[in-house]
Amino acid sequence: MNRYLLAWDLTDRRVLVAGAGTIAEGKVETLRTAGARLVVVGREATPRLRELAADGTIELAERGVRRRDVLGARLVVAATDDRRVNRRVRRWAHAVRAVVNVVDDPALCDVTVPATVQRGPATIAISTDGSSPATARLLREEIERAVPPGVGELVDQASIARRRIRHAGEYRYDYAAWRQRLLEPGLEAVHAGRLDAIRELRHRFEIGFAAPTPIRSGRVTLVGAGPGGADLITVRGARALATADVVVYDRLADPALLDLAPVVAERIPVGKAKGSGTPQDDINELLIRKAADGSHVVRLKGGDPFVFGRGSEECEAVTAAGLPCEVVPGVSSSLAAPALAGIPVTERSVAASFTVVSGHRAADEAHDWEALARSGSTLVVLMGATTAPEIASALIDGGRPDDEPVAIVHAAGTESQRSMHLTLDALRADGCPFPAPCVIVIGPVARTRDVHATGAAEAMIAADAV
């Protein structure tokens, strides 16, 4: 279940907490900072709840909860240790159209209460939809360590600046100005322990806000997405995606890769298929235009961007425009697909070298198939699903044995991965049995079958039965 998080203003609104034990106490502690009028009803209240009642923070009735207790409540929290009582309280609350939270019972909840980290006016909420409160607590503890308490001072000063700029009639939503002139230097001051410097930053920010913000130079990062699954991208590639303002992406084997980018990042598909897709010049122009606007543009490409990915063309175009371009290598499917199917591309006494070729245009003069056939090298063919018969024919004509082992790996690194073993002659006669994406391995190593490779045993059994 996916829930939509909202911030609810409970100031001066009646909130009933049914139960007075340690569970109820925990709920009261999270609710009392919301300014609600808290009413706690339950037998044998904890010492802390009695203390809060004594100083007027809550109203406490040490007795069993009754139907009339829900009257006038906007929120009812059922926090007893008796599920039958919690269900009864829920029915009563729904009868008066109150919103209900039942502790540790997500199925009965209208709302769940997230774990929160408070830093001044900023509240960071962590929700597991009620499925694992312990996990939410652990994540909260991690965030508390990662976000220093001094961030609250930065949020306070940003709030003051916004209010004063509005009062002066100069306010505009200029994220670049806020980020570059106040928030980023303010965060550096927080990490350096110089909280007193934030007020001075805020003062200078207010004075200079009316001036236009110079556009900060953007940049492009070419990221290799790897062969398939989102878990096969490199750590550096994932970090680049996490800071992206714009993601320009090809057709990806695993769309979950896009989830690694911030929710607010712009996502632009430019995927190519044989005979269709966005022209390369248009992609180059798009990267330059978005980066020139000050954005961090991640160009996400399958496999490795410099292996038949035209990454060098894009990098040259970006740098020629005077913009920085970083390359984050990816795991090429030419190596990953055979490995995931348990096939080595080199093996002592069988193959001392391997050659990676594009099968996109099998008749291209750039391919000397006769020389490739004579080389004895393992051949790894990318983008050859539709041209496999022509490739096999050219290699046999060039001298490769017609019974040369061939392995085809489809959708490597994904749940759909399958592989098939056949001969070069069968490939010439029948072609590739799978649609793209496929990697074709040709040579003696292709007869190797490693049942310990990821998914290899089930995939090969299924494929050989085709």
Residue pairs with C-beta under 8 A, 6 or more apart in sequence:
1 106
1 129
2 129
3 111
3 112
3 127
3 129
5 114
5 125
5 127
7 123
8 34
8 75
10 31
10 34
10 35
10 36
10 74
10 75
11 34
11 35
11 36
12 35
12 36
12 37
13 36
13 37
13 74
13 75
14 36
14 37
14 39
14 72
14 73
14 74
15 31
15 36
15 37
15 38
15 39
15 73
15 74
15 75
15 76
15 77
16 39
16 40
16 41
16 69
16 70
16 73
16 75
16 76
16 77
16 93
16 98
17 24
17 27
17 28
17 31
17 38
17 39
17 40
17 41
17 42
17 77
17 79
18 24
18 41
18 42
18 65
18 69
18 76
18 77
18 78
18 79
18 80
18 85
18 86
18 89
19 40
19 41
19 42
19 65
19 77
19 78
19 79
19 80
19 81
19 103
20 40
20 41
20 42
20 43
20 44
20 45
20 46
20 49
20 60
20 62
21 42
21 44
21 45
21 46
21 79
21 80
21 81
22 46
23 79
23 80
23 81
23 103
23 104
24 40
24 42
24 46
24 49
24 77
24 79
24 80
25 46
25 48
25 49
27 77
27 79
27 101
27 103
27 113
28 38
28 40
28 49
28 52
28 58
30 113
30 116
31 38
31 77
32 38
32 52
32 57
32 58
33 118
36 75
37 59
38 57
38 58
38 59
39 58
39 59
39 61
39 69
39 73
40 49
40 53
40 58
40 59
40 60
40 61
41 60
41 61
41 63
41 64
41 65
41 66
41 69
42 61
42 62
42 63
42 64
42 65
42 79
42 80
43 62
43 63
43 64
44 62
45 53
45 60
45 62
49 58
49 60
50 60
52 58
52 60
53 59
53 60
61 69
65 80
65 85
65 89
67 92
69 92
70 76
70 89
70 92
70 93
70 95
70 96
70 98
71 96
72 96
73 93
73 96
73 98
74 98
74 99
75 98
75 99
75 100
75 101
75 111
76 89
76 90
76 92
76 93
76 98
76 99
76 100
76 101
77 100
77 101
77 102
77 103
77 113
78 85
78 86
78 87
78 89
78 90
78 93
78 100
78 101
78 102
78 103
78 108
79 86
79 103
80 86
80 89
83 105
86 102
86 103
86 105
86 108
87 102
87 108
89 100
90 100
90 102
90 108
93 99
93 100
94 100
99 110
99 111
100 108
100 109
100 110
100 111
101 109
101 110
101 111
101 112
101 113
102 108
102 109
104 130
104 133
105 130
106 112
106 129
106 130
106 131
109 130
112 127
112 129
112 130
114 125
114 126
114 127
114 136
115 125
115 126
115 127
115 133
115 136
115 137
115 139
115 140
116 123
116 124
116 125
116 126
116 140
117 123
117 124
117 126
117 140
117 143
117 144
117 147
118 124
118 152
119 147
119 149
119 151
119 152
119 155
120 151
120 152
120 153
120 154
120 155
120 156
121 152
121 155
121 156
121 159
122 151
122 152
122 155
124 143
124 147
126 136
126 139
126 140
126 143
127 136
128 135
128 136
148 190
148 191
150 190
150 193
150 195
151 187
151 190
153 190
153 195
153 198
154 183
154 186
154 187
154 189
154 190
154 198
157 182
157 186
157 198
157 199
157 201
157 202
158 178
158 182
158 183
158 186
158 202
160 202
161 182
161 202
161 205
161 206
161 209
162 171
164 206
165 171
165 206
165 209
170 209
170 210
174 209
174 213
176 213
176 215
176 216
176 294
177 209
177 213
180 213
180 216
181 201
181 204
181 205
181 208
181 209
181 213
182 201
182 202
182 205
185 201
186 198
186 201
186 202
189 195
189 197
189 198
189 201
190 198
215 292
215 293
215 294
216 294
217 291
217 294
217 323
217 324
218 245
218 290
218 291
218 292
218 293
218 294
218 295
218 296
218 297
218 323
219 291
219 296
219 297
219 323
219 324
219 325
219 326
220 287
220 291
220 297
220 298
220 299
220 314
220 315
220 318
220 323
220 324
220 325
220 326
221 240
221 244
221 296
221 297
221 298
221 299
221 325
221 326
221 327
221 328
222 299
222 301
222 305
222 311
222 314
222 315
222 325
222 326
222 327
222 328
223 233
223 237
223 240
223 241
223 298
223 299
223 300
223 301
223 305
223 328
223 330
224 233
224 234
224 237
224 301
224 302
224 303
224 304
224 305
224 309
224 328
224 329
224 330
224 331
224 332
225 233
225 237
225 249
225 250
225 252
225 253
225 257
225 300
225 301
225 302
225 303
225 330
226 232
226 233
226 234
226 237
226 302
226 303
226 330
226 331
226 336
226 413
227 253
227 302
227 303
227 331
227 332
227 333
227 336
227 337
227 340
227 412
227 413
228 253
228 254
228 333
228 336
228 411
228 412
228 413
228 414
228 417
229 253
229 254
229 256
229 413
229 414
229 415
230 254
230 256
230 257
230 259
230 260
232 331
232 336
232 413
233 241
233 257
233 260
233 330
234 328
234 329
234 330
234 331
236 328
237 328
237 330
238 260
240 298
240 326
240 328
241 247
241 257
241 260
241 261
241 298
241 300
242 260
242 261
242 262
243 262
243 296
244 261
244 262
244 265
244 296
244 297
244 298
245 265
245 266
245 290
245 295
245 296
245 297
246 265
246 266
246 267
246 268
246 290
246 295
246 296
246 297
246 298
247 258
247 261
247 265
247 266
247 267
247 268
247 297
247 298
247 300
248 268
248 270
248 283
248 286
248 287
248 290
248 297
248 298
248 299
248 300
249 257
249 258
249 267
249 268
249 269
249 270
249 271
249 299
249 300
249 301
250 269
250 270
250 271
250 272
250 300
250 301
250 302
251 269
251 271
251 272
251 273
251 302
252 258
252 271
252 300
252 302
253 302
253 411
253 413
253 414
253 437
254 413
254 414
257 300
258 267
258 300
261 267
261 298
266 290
266 295
268 286
270 277
270 278
270 282
270 283
270 286
271 277
271 278
272 278
274 360
274 386
280 310
280 313
280 314
283 314
284 313
284 314
284 317
284 318
287 297
287 299
287 314
287 317
287 318
288 317
288 318
288 321
288 323
290 297
291 297
291 318
291 321
291 323
292 321
292 323
299 305
299 311
299 314
301 309
301 311
301 330
302 309
302 330
302 333
302 437
303 309
303 330
303 331
303 332
303 333
303 334
303 336
303 382
304 311
304 329
304 330
304 331
304 332
305 311
305 314
305 327
305 329
305 330
306 312
306 327
306 329
307 332
307 334
307 356
307 382
308 358
308 360
308 382
308 383
311 327
314 325
315 325
315 327
318 324
318 325
319 325
332 356
333 382
333 412
333 413
333 437
333 439
334 345
334 356
334 380
334 382
334 439
335 345
335 380
336 412
336 413
337 409
337 412
337 413
337 439
337 441
338 344
338 345
338 380
338 407
338 409
338 439
338 441
338 445
339 453
340 409
340 412
340 413
340 417
340 453
340 454
340 455
340 456
341 407
341 409
341 412
341 417
341 419
341 450
341 453
341 456
341 459
341 460
342 448
342 449
342 450
342 451
342 452
342 453
342 456
343 407
343 409
343 441
343 445
343 446
343 448
343 449
343 450
344 445
344 448
345 351
345 354
345 378
345 380
345 441
345 445
346 352
346 353
346 354
346 378
346 445
347 444
347 445
347 448
350 443
350 444
350 445
351 376
351 377
351 378
351 443
351 444
351 445
353 375
353 377
353 378
354 377
354 378
354 379
354 380
354 443
355 372
355 375
355 377
355 378
355 379
355 380
356 380
356 382
357 367
357 372
357 379
357 380
357 381
357 382
358 364
358 381
358 382
358 383
358 384
359 381
359 382
359 383
359 384
359 385
359 387
359 388
359 391
359 440
360 383
360 384
360 387
361 387
362 384
362 387
362 390
362 391
362 394
363 390
367 394
369 391
369 394
369 395
369 397
369 398
370 394
370 397
370 398
370 399
371 398
372 379
372 395
372 398
373 394
373 395
373 396
373 397
373 398
373 399
373 400
374 398
374 399
376 443
377 443
378 441
378 442
378 443
378 444
378 445
378 446
379 395
379 440
379 441
379 442
379 443
380 439
380 440
380 441
380 442
381 388
381 391
381 439
381 440
381 441
381 442
382 439
383 436
383 437
384 391
384 432
384 438
384 440
385 432
385 434
385 435
385 436
385 437
385 438
386 432
386 436
388 408
388 427
388 431
388 432
388 440
389 427
389 428
389 429
389 430
389 431
391 427
391 440
392 406
392 424
392 425
392 427
392 428
393 428
395 404
395 424
395 442
396 402
396 424
396 425
396 428
400 424
400 442
401 424
402 423
402 424
402 425
402 428
403 423
403 424
403 425
404 423
404 424
404 442
404 443
404 444
404 446
405 421
405 423
405 424
405 442
405 443
405 444
405 445
405 446
405 447
406 421
406 422
406 423
406 424
406 426
406 427
406 440
406 441
406 442
406 446
407 419
407 420
407 421
407 440
407 441
407 446
407 447
408 419
408 420
408 422
408 432
408 433
408 434
408 438
408 439
408 440
408 441
409 417
409 418
409 419
409 438
409 439
409 441
410 416
410 417
410 418
410 419
410 434
410 435
410 437
410 438
411 417
411 418
411 434
411 437
412 437
412 439
417 454
417 455
417 459
418 434
418 459
418 462
418 463
419 456
419 459
419 460
419 463
420 433
420 434
420 460
420 463
420 464
420 466
421 446
421 447
421 449
421 460
421 463
421 464
422 430
424 442
427 440
432 438
432 440
433 463
433 466
449 456
449 460
450 456
451 457
451 460
